[in-house]
Amino acid sequence: MRKLLLMFRFVRPYKWRLFFFLYAAIGYSAFASLPLLLVREYLAIIIESRSGERFWTLVGLLLVSWLLSVYFFIRREIASQYLSHAVVRDATNRVMAHLLAQGLAFFDRQRTGELISRIATDSACLSRTVTIFTFFVREPLTILFVLGVLFSLNWKLTLLGLVGFPLAAWPTAVLGRKIRRASRRQLENAADRSHLMVQAFGGVRMVKGFGREAVEADKFKSANRAIFEHSMARARADASLKGIVELVNAIGMILVVIAGGLLCFSRVADFTPQDFLTFVASLALLHKPTRDLGYANSQVQEALPGAERLFQLLDVELRLPVAPDAVAVGRLSEAIRLRGVSFSYDREPVLDGVDIEIPAGRTTAIVGPSGSGKSTVVNLVARFYDPVSGSVEVDGLDLRKADPASWLAQLGLVTQEPLLFNTSIRENIRYGRLDATDAEVEEAARLACVHEEIVRLPEGYDTIVGERGSQLSGGQRQRVCLARALVRNPAVLLLDEATSSLDSASERQVQEAIEKAQAGRTTLVVAHRLSTVMNADRTYVLVGGRVEACGTHRELLEKSPTYRRLWELQQGRETESQAR
């Protein structure tokens, strides 16, 4: 519940809307209750067969009160929905911005489908929660006005009509807890189901390639079965709670009918038939808000877990710290240095006491067997993570003391997986610098050696690339990614195995583009194929998270057993491939 109080923080900016909602709710409750007092007089006129000016005055007052109650009802509902949608909009905006500000360490531990579910599905629960909470304002107001009328008619009958409500308190609390538990489990299962869908659709080629459609469908059925079971548990508790509310109202009405009928028969005091009919009509009118209030309790217990889960995301704090006196990083002029760097992804160390120097304006390569920590070096240079020990320095400045935005602005990153968004080629390249002109986008594409192929497409730069760039070839995707990095005019180019997933022909195209892009830039290349880094100014060989050797291609063939073995293996494969 403490986290749920955040909801009211999002309501605060709309205090005038909240005030207008309260004003409309009071107006509706007052004018919806007023006819009860008028009906008593109306019945007296009818029973006594009196007509005339008083009759038409009552009819006019009834009509006016009903029209005003309808007006205030409409204003109340609009204000309620406005508050609901505004809170959800602001809360999800804040959650999304908060999550995107977290470090990669957070996303390493999360399931994409679950995050999507918690923002999409749980935000709907928050919307329902806000709407339901307005019930707890408007329905008590109606109840208070109707009770005022009832007590003015006969306070003893009123107490008799309310006798069942205290008896419902305990079962209502018990069933409310059951609804809440079942709803929480249902949301957790829905998050699991979303994760399964993201995996199945994202890896649909693998699913089909291994003929695992039935396996994935069975996983989905299992998740759906769990959701169904918890939905039915919630439905049973919800139906029981609603039944109790109906029973309480029925008990009160039966007792009042019996007692009121006896009073009328005995002609005690001045309790007339019109008084009794007015009282029964008022008690019937009380039935709806009390029933709705009971239903609202059921619904809020169902919706609360989702709202709480959404707000729990605001407690996440895994972003990299920014020093209060952070220094803006100037354009690289000397070198990037890793000094005694050790790093771990919550497991055994990936890097252990690594020293690497990346001189400005030169090309430095990192090679080594799989799992040796090559990509981790790129992640640390980009400051996606901080080292466990040691430091990463730019021109002598520890990146932990630097302004992250000023450093990222100098970097151009191309990864092994060419990630493109399902929009136009132009917008994918412009993603590197949002204010880039069309001419600058095209110049970046020329540097990446992909401009000529783009203009030959039917829609040129306006071609939609499809999901993950599926409408382009592997080489084209990678060169568009390179153009996206180059449109920033980066001082430092980070290439993380940018050609390892390509065939030989595509690799040559991308490699030519990379060599053209490297001119005048500091370049860090992580490579699997040694042939792509033969001309690097300096190459580091990583083995088991440590630097085995450093030097040029020729030097490493002589002094690095790992480099020599990798070279011989790759040369042998290329010879076999050419022979075939």
Buried (B, 14 or more C-beta within 10 A) or exposed (E): EEBBEBBEEBBEEBEEBBEBBBBBBBBBBBBBBBBBBBBBBBBBBEEEEEEEEEBEEBEEBBEEBBEBBEBBBEBBBBBBBBBBEBBBEBBBEBBEEBBEEBBBBBBEEBBEBBBBBBBEBBBBBBBBBBBBBBBEBBBBBBBEBBBBBBEEBBEEBBEBBBEBBEEBEEBBEEBBEBBBBBBBBBBBBBBBBBBBBBBBEBBEEEBEEEEBEEEBEEBBEBBBEBBEBBBEBBEBBBEBBBEBBEBBBEBBBEBBBEBBEEBBEEEEEEBBEBBBBBBBBBBEBBBBBBBBBBBBBBBBBBBBBBBBBBBEBBEBEBBBEEEEEBEEBEEBEBBBBBBEBBBBBEEEBBBBBBBBBBBBBBBBBBBBBEEBBBBBBBBBBBBBBBBEEBBBBBBEBBBBBBBBEBBBBBBBBBBBEBEBEEBBBBBBBBBBBEEBEEEBBBBBBBBBBBBEBBEEBEEBBEBBBEEBBEBBBBBBBBBBBBBBBBBBBBBBBBBBBBBEBBEEEBBBBBBEBBBBBBEEBBBBBBBBBBBBBBEBEBBBBBBBBBBBBBBEBEBBBEEBEBBBEBBEEBEEEEEEEEEE
